Amino acid sequence: MARTGLIRDNAYLEHITSDFHPEHPDRLHAVYSILEDQELQGKTEVLEAREATAEEIQWIHTESYHQKIESTRDCGHRQLDPDTHVSSETYRVAKLAAGGLCTLVDAACSGRIRNGFALVRPPGHHAEANRGMGFCIYNNVAIAARYAQKRGFAEKVLIVDWDLHHGNGTQHSFESDPSILYFSSHQFPYYPGTGRPDETGRGEAEGYTINVPLPGGQGDQDFIRIYQEVLEPIATQFKPDLLLVSAGFDTYYRDPLGGMGVTEDGYAEITRILMRIADTCCQGKIVLTLEGGYHLEGLAQSIKRVILALQEPGLPPAASPTASHTTEQIVEHVRDTQKTYWRL
C-alpha cells in the first residue's frame, strides 16, 4: 500500500513571530516530535519541499503583494497587522510552505503516495490576494489548487476547510470560479467575520461556495453530521478530481483560541468521511495542509490520529449521529440554501 506523504522541514521553524504570539515554532516542535511514535513508523514518507515560484504565488496573489513580502528579507521582525508577523526568513519559509503543499499534490496525483499532509507554517487560508492577515502570508491551499489545475492534474478541485476560523482568503480566491468548490465549517460570528450561509459564490459560480457557520460549542457528533449530511452529497455531485483540506485544529476542545468541542476521535472520523469522498470521486487523492491549532498536545495528538486514519482502508458510510438541536437547525438551513444549486 502506498504510504501517506508528509512535508516536514526544520526550515518552517525559522518563521519567527513574537514571544507571546500563538502561532509560534513550538507548534511544529510538538507535531514533529509525535511523528517519532512507534505507531507511525513505516507508514509515512517524508518528501522534500521546494519553494513556490513567483509565477505560482501570483496565480493567487498580486505582484505588488508578492514584492512586499519579498522586501521583508533580512529586515528583522515586522508586523503586517497586529496579528500577522514577518521576520527575516519569512519570505523564504512562506514560499516553502506553499511549494511544499504543491510537492504533495505532485506526489498524490502521480501515485507516488496514497495521500498526504503538509505539516507547514505559516498557515495560509486567511491570506487575500493583496494582503496577509490572520497569521497567514501566502494562501497555501489556494496556490496548490491552482497548481493542480495548471499542471493538468485536476479540472475540478474540492477545498474543505475545517479550521475554527473562516478561510476568507480561499473563498475570495475562487468565489467566481465554478471549477473549485469551497466548503467551510467555522465558528461565527468570529474572526474574520466572513462565512455566512448566504455567501454562496458569484456569477456562474453561485452554489460553489458552501459555508456552515456555527455558534460555538459543537463537538464530534455535530461535525460528523455536518460533513455527512451537507458536504458528502454535494461533493459526490461535484465529482472533484482532487480534494484539498485546510486542516485547522483550533476546534479542539482545549484550544486556547477556540470555542468548539472536537476531540482526537472527531478529527479521525472527519478524515474518514473525506477519504470516502475522495475514494468515490478521485481515486483517493486527498492532501491536507496545516492551518491553525494552538493547544500543543492536542494539536500533536490530533494530527497523529488523522495520519493513522489516512492509512485505513475505505470504509462504508456510518449512520448519522445524533447532533445538537442547534446543529440540526443549521444543517437544515444550509441544505435549504443549497437546494437551489444541488439536488439535495
ROLUMSE-19174 format. One record per residue (C-alpha): residue number from 1; chain; x, y, z. Coordinates in steps of 0.001 Angstrom, whole numbers, padded with zeros to 6 digits. Layout:
<nodes>
{drenro NUM vexpa A px X py Y pz Z}
...
</nodes>
This chain:
<nodes>
{drenro 1 vexpa A px 000000 py 000000 pz 000000}
{drenro 2 vexpa A px 001310 py 003447 pz -000887}
{drenro 3 vexpa A px 002150 py 005455 pz 002176}
{drenro 4 vexpa A px 000990 py 008815 pz 003417}
{drenro 5 vexpa A px 003360 py 011537 pz 002253}
{drenro 6 vexpa A px 004423 py 014194 pz 004703}
{drenro 7 vexpa A px 006077 py 017558 pz 004319}
{drenro 8 vexpa A px 008203 py 018386 pz 007344}
{drenro 9 vexpa A px 011270 py 020611 pz 007399}
{drenro 10 vexpa A px 013015 py 022436 pz 010205}
{drenro 11 vexpa A px 013061 py 025493 pz 007941}
{drenro 12 vexpa A px 009414 py 026034 pz 008920}
{drenro 13 vexpa A px 010638 py 026799 pz 012440}
{drenro 14 vexpa A px 012519 py 029843 pz 011126}
{drenro 15 vexpa A px 009411 py 031973 pz 010616}
{drenro 16 vexpa A px 009584 py 033915 pz 013879}
{drenro 17 vexpa A px 006668 py 035739 pz 015455}
{drenro 18 vexpa A px 006724 py 037495 pz 018842}
{drenro 19 vexpa A px 007359 py 035687 pz 022142}
{drenro 20 vexpa A px 003676 py 035622 pz 023068}
{drenro 21 vexpa A px 002198 py 035072 pz 019622}
{drenro 22 vexpa A px 000034 py 031905 pz 019450}
{drenro 23 vexpa A px 001362 py 030924 pz 016007}
{drenro 24 vexpa A px 004926 py 030130 pz 017087}
{drenro 25 vexpa A px 007547 py 027493 pz 016161}
{drenro 26 vexpa A px 006722 py 025294 pz 019170}
{drenro 27 vexpa A px 003598 py 024215 pz 017314}
{drenro 28 vexpa A px 005730 py 022294 pz 014846}
{drenro 29 vexpa A px 008173 py 021137 pz 017502}
{drenro 30 vexpa A px 005229 py 019328 pz 019108}
{drenro 31 vexpa A px 003961 py 017931 pz 015809}
{drenro 32 vexpa A px 007359 py 016768 pz 014583}
{drenro 33 vexpa A px 008025 py 015029 pz 017910}
{drenro 34 vexpa A px 004817 py 012988 pz 017662}
{drenro 35 vexpa A px 005916 py 011676 pz 014260}
{drenro 36 vexpa A px 008544 py 009580 pz 016054}
{drenro 37 vexpa A px 005845 py 007487 pz 017784}
{drenro 38 vexpa A px 006101 py 003784 pz 017027}
{drenro 39 vexpa A px 002543 py 003654 pz 015654}
{drenro 40 vexpa A px 003547 py 005893 pz 012754}
{drenro 41 vexpa A px 006778 py 004174 pz 011817}
{drenro 42 vexpa A px 006829 py 002768 pz 008289}
{drenro 43 vexpa A px 003501 py 004353 pz 007405}
{drenro 44 vexpa A px 004666 py 007718 pz 006119}
{drenro 45 vexpa A px 007170 py 009057 pz 003629}
{drenro 46 vexpa A px 008737 py 012468 pz 004152}
{drenro 47 vexpa A px 009107 py 014332 pz 000858}
{drenro 48 vexpa A px 011479 py 017202 pz 000229}
{drenro 49 vexpa A px 009686 py 020523 pz -000022}
{drenro 50 vexpa A px 010537 py 023130 pz -002613}
{drenro 51 vexpa A px 009891 py 026861 pz -002724}
{drenro 52 vexpa A px 006913 py 028046 pz -004734}
{drenro 53 vexpa A px 007915 py 030161 pz -007694}
{drenro 54 vexpa A px 006900 py 033774 pz -008185}
{drenro 55 vexpa A px 004599 py 032690 pz -011014}
{drenro 56 vexpa A px 002833 py 030144 pz -008808}
{drenro 57 vexpa A px 002364 py 032650 pz -005999}
{drenro 58 vexpa A px 000997 py 035237 pz -008418}
{drenro 59 vexpa A px -001679 py 032861 pz -009670}
{drenro 60 vexpa A px -003380 py 033824 pz -006382}
{drenro 61 vexpa A px -001618 py 036944 pz -005072}
{drenro 62 vexpa A px -000908 py 040276 pz -006731}
{drenro 63 vexpa A px 002581 py 041049 pz -007938}
{drenro 64 vexpa A px 002786 py 044059 pz -005614}
{drenro 65 vexpa A px 001909 py 041953 pz -002558}
{drenro 66 vexpa A px 004446 py 039318 pz -003518}
{drenro 67 vexpa A px 007080 py 042019 pz -003842}
{drenro 68 vexpa A px 006068 py 043446 pz -000463}
{drenro 69 vexpa A px 006748 py 040116 pz 001233}
{drenro 70 vexpa A px 009959 py 039688 pz -000735}
{drenro 71 vexpa A px 011130 py 043071 pz 000567}
{drenro 72 vexpa A px 010991 py 041786 pz 004150}
{drenro 73 vexpa A px 014061 py 039587 pz 003634}
{drenro 74 vexpa A px 016785 py 040294 pz 006188}
{drenro 75 vexpa A px 014794 py 043165 pz 007711}
{drenro 76 vexpa A px 014142 py 041652 pz 011124}
{drenro 77 vexpa A px 010788 py 041464 pz 012839}
{drenro 78 vexpa A px 007827 py 043407 pz 011431}
{drenro 79 vexpa A px 004050 py 043339 pz 011693}
{drenro 80 vexpa A px 001834 py 043375 pz 008622}
{drenro 81 vexpa A px -001076 py 043916 pz 011012}
{drenro 82 vexpa A px -001495 py 043318 pz 014755}
{drenro 83 vexpa A px -001914 py 039551 pz 014178}
{drenro 84 vexpa A px 000395 py 038860 pz 011257}
{drenro 85 vexpa A px 004139 py 038993 pz 011768}
{drenro 86 vexpa A px 007131 py 038532 pz 009496}
{drenro 87 vexpa A px 010820 py 038034 pz 010206}
{drenro 88 vexpa A px 013935 py 037945 pz 008060}
{drenro 89 vexpa A px 013284 py 034335 pz 006964}
{drenro 90 vexpa A px 009516 py 034565 pz 006494}
{drenro 91 vexpa A px 009607 py 035159 pz 002741}
{drenro 92 vexpa A px 011661 py 032003 pz 002155}
{drenro 93 vexpa A px 009657 py 029939 pz 004627}
{drenro 94 vexpa A px 006307 py 031082 pz 003210}
{drenro 95 vexpa A px 007423 py 030091 pz -000284}
{drenro 96 vexpa A px 008481 py 026728 pz 001144}
{drenro 97 vexpa A px 005061 py 026267 pz 002770}
{drenro 98 vexpa A px 003191 py 026826 pz -000492}
{drenro 99 vexpa A px 005729 py 024873 pz -002509}
{drenro 100 vexpa A px 005705 py 022002 pz -000030}
{drenro 101 vexpa A px 001978 py 021567 pz -000491}
{drenro 102 vexpa A px 002461 py 021602 pz -004264}
{drenro 103 vexpa A px 005081 py 018855 pz -003831}
{drenro 104 vexpa A px 002470 py 016667 pz -002149}
{drenro 105 vexpa A px -000054 py 017405 pz -004899}
{drenro 106 vexpa A px 002530 py 016208 pz -007436}
{drenro 107 vexpa A px 003147 py 013019 pz -005477}
{drenro 108 vexpa A px -000513 py 012218 pz -004816}
{drenro 109 vexpa A px -001591 py 012845 pz -008389}
{drenro 110 vexpa A px 001280 py 010772 pz -009814}
{drenro 111 vexpa A px 000538 py 007840 pz -007500}
{drenro 112 vexpa A px 003808 py 008037 pz -005580}
{drenro 113 vexpa A px 001851 py 008424 pz -002330}
{drenro 114 vexpa A px -001654 py 007406 pz -001327}
{drenro 115 vexpa A px -002434 py 010754 pz 000294}
{drenro 116 vexpa A px -000534 py 013492 pz 002102}
{drenro 117 vexpa A px -000285 py 016026 pz 004902}
{drenro 118 vexpa A px 001822 py 019199 pz 004670}
{drenro 119 vexpa A px 002955 py 019987 pz 008225}
{drenro 120 vexpa A px 003976 py 023555 pz 007480}
{drenro 121 vexpa A px 003804 py 027095 pz 008755}
{drenro 122 vexpa A px 002955 py 029911 pz 008310}
{drenro 123 vexpa A px -000666 py 028936 pz 007679}
{drenro 124 vexpa A px -002483 py 030334 pz 004678}
{drenro 125 vexpa A px -006269 py 030358 pz 004411}
{drenro 126 vexpa A px -006778 py 033967 pz 005573}
{drenro 127 vexpa A px -004282 py 035451 pz 003086}
{drenro 128 vexpa A px -006031 py 037601 pz 000496}
{drenro 129 vexpa A px -004784 py 038419 pz -002977}
{drenro 130 vexpa A px -003210 py 041675 pz -001837}
{drenro 131 vexpa A px -002522 py 041203 pz 001876}
{drenro 132 vexpa A px -001626 py 038784 pz 004603}
{drenro 133 vexpa A px -003809 py 038534 pz 007674}
{drenro 134 vexpa A px -004753 py 036193 pz 010499}
{drenro 135 vexpa A px -001190 py 034814 pz 010885}
{drenro 136 vexpa A px -001155 py 033944 pz 007145}
{drenro 137 vexpa A px 001309 py 035125 pz 004475}
{drenro 138 vexpa A px 000583 py 033186 pz 001260}
{drenro 139 vexpa A px -002589 py 031190 pz 000716}
{drenro 140 vexpa A px -001033 py 027743 pz 000522}
{drenro 141 vexpa A px -004173 py 025765 pz -000285}
{drenro 142 vexpa A px -005336 py 028227 pz -002961}
{drenro 143 vexpa A px -001935 py 028153 pz -004662}
{drenro 144 vexpa A px -001949 py 024341 pz -004575}
{drenro 145 vexpa A px -005451 py 024158 pz -006063}
{drenro 146 vexpa A px -004494 py 026367 pz -008976}
{drenro 147 vexpa A px -001202 py 024481 pz -009332}
{drenro 148 vexpa A px -003095 py 021189 pz -009708}
{drenro 149 vexpa A px -005182 py 022716 pz -012478}
{drenro 150 vexpa A px -002255 py 024361 pz -014268}
{drenro 151 vexpa A px -000290 py 021097 pz -014218}
{drenro 152 vexpa A px -003248 py 019217 pz -015671}
{drenro 153 vexpa A px -003733 py 017056 pz -012585}
{drenro 154 vexpa A px -007282 py 018235 pz -011975}
{drenro 155 vexpa A px -010040 py 020128 pz -013720}
{drenro 156 vexpa A px -012182 py 020373 pz -010592}
{drenro 157 vexpa A px -010885 py 020739 pz -007035}
{drenro 158 vexpa A px -012790 py 020481 pz -003766}
{drenro 159 vexpa A px -011309 py 022532 pz -000897}
{drenro 160 vexpa A px -012582 py 021620 pz 002568}
{drenro 161 vexpa A px -011752 py 023933 pz 005474}
{drenro 162 vexpa A px -012364 py 022607 pz 008990}
{drenro 163 vexpa A px -010413 py 025353 pz 010798}
{drenro 164 vexpa A px -012232 py 027236 pz 013583}
{drenro 165 vexpa A px -011974 py 030433 pz 011532}
{drenro 166 vexpa A px -013498 py 031015 pz 008121}
{drenro 167 vexpa A px -010998 py 030923 pz 005256}
{drenro 168 vexpa A px -011862 py 034310 pz 003785}
{drenro 169 vexpa A px -008827 py 034374 pz 001510}
{drenro 170 vexpa A px -009592 py 030977 pz -000006}
{drenro 171 vexpa A px -013250 py 031835 pz -000547}
{drenro 172 vexpa A px -012415 py 035125 pz -002224}
{drenro 173 vexpa A px -009804 py 033472 pz -004450}
{drenro 174 vexpa A px -012401 py 031214 pz -006073}
{drenro 175 vexpa A px -015856 py 032672 pz -005428}
{drenro 176 vexpa A px -016328 py 033352 pz -009152}
{drenro 177 vexpa A px -014761 py 030064 pz -010308}
{drenro 178 vexpa A px -017088 py 027046 pz -010688}
{drenro 179 vexpa A px -014143 py 024692 pz -011172}
{drenro 180 vexpa A px -013322 py 024930 pz -007450}
{drenro 181 vexpa A px -015856 py 024113 pz -004737}
{drenro 182 vexpa A px -015072 py 025658 pz -001339}
{drenro 183 vexpa A px -016650 py 024209 pz 001815}
{drenro 184 vexpa A px -016074 py 025692 pz 005277}
{drenro 185 vexpa A px -017378 py 024852 pz 008743}
{drenro 186 vexpa A px -016397 py 027562 pz 011224}
{drenro 187 vexpa A px -017348 py 029495 pz 014340}
{drenro 188 vexpa A px -019450 py 032569 pz 013596}
{drenro 189 vexpa A px -019550 py 035415 pz 014302}
{drenro 190 vexpa A px -015844 py 035237 pz 014904}
{drenro 191 vexpa A px -012645 py 036335 pz 013202}
{drenro 192 vexpa A px -012525 py 037273 pz 010322}
{drenro 193 vexpa A px -016292 py 037967 pz 010221}
{drenro 194 vexpa A px -016973 py 036320 pz 006862}
{drenro 195 vexpa A px -018602 py 032996 pz 006066}
{drenro 196 vexpa A px -022364 py 033490 pz 006250}
{drenro 197 vexpa A px -024528 py 030773 pz 004652}
{drenro 198 vexpa A px -025765 py 033238 pz 002031}
{drenro 199 vexpa A px -022195 py 033703 pz 000751}
{drenro 200 vexpa A px -022613 py 031111 pz -001990}
{drenro 201 vexpa A px -020367 py 032353 pz -004779}
{drenro 202 vexpa A px -020759 py 034821 pz -007614}
{drenro 203 vexpa A px -021980 py 034665 pz -011203}
{drenro 204 vexpa A px -021618 py 031254 pz -012794}
{drenro 205 vexpa A px -020028 py 030020 pz -009563}
{drenro 206 vexpa A px -023125 py 030574 pz -007407}
{drenro 207 vexpa A px -023556 py 027494 pz -005255}
{drenro 208 vexpa A px -019859 py 026591 pz -005351}
{drenro 209 vexpa A px -019156 py 028255 pz -002001}
{drenro 210 vexpa A px -020740 py 026469 pz 000966}
{drenro 211 vexpa A px -020454 py 027962 pz 004436}
{drenro 212 vexpa A px -021644 py 026277 pz 007622}
{drenro 213 vexpa A px -021400 py 028925 pz 010372}
{drenro 214 vexpa A px -021599 py 027578 pz 013923}
{drenro 215 vexpa A px -022234 py 029475 pz 017166}
{drenro 216 vexpa A px -019653 py 027557 pz 019207}
{drenro 217 vexpa A px -019707 py 024550 pz 021497}
{drenro 218 vexpa A px -020169 py 021982 pz 018723}
{drenro 219 vexpa A px -018379 py 018665 pz 019206}
{drenro 220 vexpa A px -017588 py 015446 pz 017367}
{drenro 221 vexpa A px -021149 py 014365 pz 016621}
{drenro 222 vexpa A px -022110 py 017799 pz 015315}
{drenro 223 vexpa A px -019206 py 017960 pz 012893}
{drenro 224 vexpa A px -019705 py 014391 pz 011706}
{drenro 225 vexpa A px -023362 py 015179 pz 010989}
{drenro 226 vexpa A px -022391 py 018313 pz 009037}
{drenro 227 vexpa A px -019797 py 016539 pz 006929}
{drenro 228 vexpa A px -022011 py 013536 pz 006205}
{drenro 229 vexpa A px -025276 py 015348 pz 005524}
{drenro 230 vexpa A px -024147 py 018637 pz 003975}
{drenro 231 vexpa A px -020759 py 018075 pz 002363}
{drenro 232 vexpa A px -020843 py 014461 pz 001204}
{drenro 233 vexpa A px -023919 py 014584 pz -001064}
{drenro 234 vexpa A px -022768 py 017824 pz -002698}
{drenro 235 vexpa A px -019197 py 016595 pz -003133}
{drenro 236 vexpa A px -020336 py 013418 pz -004846}
{drenro 237 vexpa A px -022366 py 015513 pz -007291}
{drenro 238 vexpa A px -019466 py 017911 pz -007911}
{drenro 239 vexpa A px -017081 py 014969 pz -008538}
{drenro 240 vexpa A px -013740 py 016668 pz -007874}
{drenro 241 vexpa A px -010518 py 015353 pz -009361}
{drenro 242 vexpa A px -008629 py 016274 pz -006177}
{drenro 243 vexpa A px -009593 py 017014 pz -002573}
{drenro 244 vexpa A px -007540 py 019564 pz -000595}
{drenro 245 vexpa A px -008074 py 020191 pz 003107}
{drenro 246 vexpa A px -007272 py 023259 pz 005197}
{drenro 247 vexpa A px -006829 py 021330 pz 008426}
{drenro 248 vexpa A px -007013 py 023648 pz 011406}
{drenro 249 vexpa A px -007088 py 022142 pz 014891}
{drenro 250 vexpa A px -008335 py 025172 pz 016804}
{drenro 251 vexpa A px -011752 py 023485 pz 017015}
{drenro 252 vexpa A px -010067 py 021169 pz 019551}
{drenro 253 vexpa A px -011931 py 021151 pz 022854}
{drenro 254 vexpa A px -008987 py 022563 pz 024826}
{drenro 255 vexpa A px -007721 py 025097 pz 022288}
{drenro 256 vexpa A px -006973 py 028475 pz 023916}
{drenro 257 vexpa A px -008319 py 030457 pz 020945}
{drenro 258 vexpa A px -011327 py 028280 pz 020229}
{drenro 259 vexpa A px -014835 py 027654 pz 021415}
{drenro 260 vexpa A px -015566 py 024207 pz 019983}
{drenro 261 vexpa A px -015519 py 020700 pz 021408}
{drenro 262 vexpa A px -013849 py 018442 pz 018836}
{drenro 263 vexpa A px -011657 py 015618 pz 020131}
{drenro 264 vexpa A px -008971 py 013481 pz 018529}
{drenro 265 vexpa A px -011689 py 010927 pz 017703}
{drenro 266 vexpa A px -013676 py 013603 pz 015903}
{drenro 267 vexpa A px -010797 py 014609 pz 013641}
{drenro 268 vexpa A px -010178 py 010965 pz 012768}
{drenro 269 vexpa A px -013826 py 010450 pz 011836}
{drenro 270 vexpa A px -013993 py 013632 pz 009729}
{drenro 271 vexpa A px -010876 py 012393 pz 007928}
{drenro 272 vexpa A px -012605 py 009077 pz 007196}
{drenro 273 vexpa A px -015587 py 010912 pz 005692}
{drenro 274 vexpa A px -013269 py 012950 pz 003466}
{drenro 275 vexpa A px -011373 py 009816 pz 002439}
{drenro 276 vexpa A px -014671 py 008199 pz 001468}
{drenro 277 vexpa A px -015472 py 011216 pz -000698}
{drenro 278 vexpa A px -012008 py 011062 pz -002270}
{drenro 279 vexpa A px -012319 py 007308 pz -002888}
{drenro 280 vexpa A px -015707 py 007832 pz -004540}
{drenro 281 vexpa A px -014728 py 010807 pz -006685}
{drenro 282 vexpa A px -010998 py 010951 pz -007357}
{drenro 283 vexpa A px -009214 py 007655 pz -006748}
{drenro 284 vexpa A px -008475 py 008602 pz -003151}
{drenro 285 vexpa A px -006461 py 011726 pz -003964}
{drenro 286 vexpa A px -006636 py 013818 pz -000786}
{drenro 287 vexpa A px -003962 py 016187 pz 000535}
{drenro 288 vexpa A px -004141 py 018164 pz 003784}
{drenro 289 vexpa A px -002269 py 021254 pz 004898}
{drenro 290 vexpa A px -001911 py 022569 pz 008426}
{drenro 291 vexpa A px -003714 py 025769 pz 009313}
{drenro 292 vexpa A px -004489 py 026682 pz 012958}
{drenro 293 vexpa A px -004367 py 024795 pz 016250}
{drenro 294 vexpa A px -002768 py 026244 pz 019377}
{drenro 295 vexpa A px -003033 py 023646 pz 022144}
{drenro 296 vexpa A px 000296 py 021905 pz 021603}
{drenro 297 vexpa A px -000537 py 018457 pz 022973}
{drenro 298 vexpa A px -003968 py 018485 pz 021358}
{drenro 299 vexpa A px -002509 py 019603 pz 018036}
{drenro 300 vexpa A px 000095 py 016844 pz 018008}
{drenro 301 vexpa A px -002228 py 014050 pz 019143}
{drenro 302 vexpa A px -004973 py 015104 pz 016726}
{drenro 303 vexpa A px -002563 py 015126 pz 013783}
{drenro 304 vexpa A px -001350 py 011680 pz 014794}
{drenro 305 vexpa A px -004917 py 010382 pz 014701}
{drenro 306 vexpa A px -005513 py 011997 pz 011310}
{drenro 307 vexpa A px -002386 py 010368 pz 009862}
{drenro 308 vexpa A px -003449 py 006972 pz 011232}
{drenro 309 vexpa A px -006905 py 007468 pz 009702}
{drenro 310 vexpa A px -005313 py 008288 pz 006340}
{drenro 311 vexpa A px -003791 py 004784 pz 006419}
{drenro 312 vexpa A px -007109 py 002986 pz 006860}
{drenro 313 vexpa A px -008919 py 001212 pz 004017}
{drenro 314 vexpa A px -012008 py 002783 pz 002572}
{drenro 315 vexpa A px -014991 py 002496 pz 004897}
{drenro 316 vexpa A px -018745 py 002474 pz 004187}
{drenro 317 vexpa A px -020863 py 005359 pz 005486}
{drenro 318 vexpa A px -021709 py 005190 pz 009175}
{drenro 319 vexpa A px -025144 py 006039 pz 010491}
{drenro 320 vexpa A px -025626 py 009751 pz 011085}
{drenro 321 vexpa A px -025027 py 010503 pz 014755}
{drenro 322 vexpa A px -027372 py 012455 pz 016976}
{drenro 323 vexpa A px -026276 py 016081 pz 016881}
{drenro 324 vexpa A px -027396 py 019026 pz 018978}
{drenro 325 vexpa A px -030693 py 020705 pz 018160}
{drenro 326 vexpa A px -028811 py 023844 pz 017113}
{drenro 327 vexpa A px -026679 py 021875 pz 014672}
{drenro 328 vexpa A px -029764 py 020169 pz 013250}
{drenro 329 vexpa A px -031258 py 023587 pz 012528}
{drenro 330 vexpa A px -028030 py 024821 pz 010914}
{drenro 331 vexpa A px -027766 py 021713 pz 008732}
{drenro 332 vexpa A px -031328 py 022190 pz 007515}
{drenro 333 vexpa A px -030775 py 025898 pz 006862}
{drenro 334 vexpa A px -027623 py 025297 pz 004820}
{drenro 335 vexpa A px -029273 py 022465 pz 002903}
{drenro 336 vexpa A px -032246 py 024697 pz 002130}
{drenro 337 vexpa A px -029844 py 027396 pz 000890}
{drenro 338 vexpa A px -028071 py 024893 pz -001354}
{drenro 339 vexpa A px -031181 py 023211 pz -002811}
{drenro 340 vexpa A px -031185 py 025889 pz -005491}
{drenro 341 vexpa A px -027860 py 024612 pz -006783}
{drenro 342 vexpa A px -027615 py 020928 pz -005785}
{drenro 343 vexpa A px -030035 py 018015 pz -005806}
{drenro 344 vexpa A px -030402 py 017624 pz -002046}
</nodes>
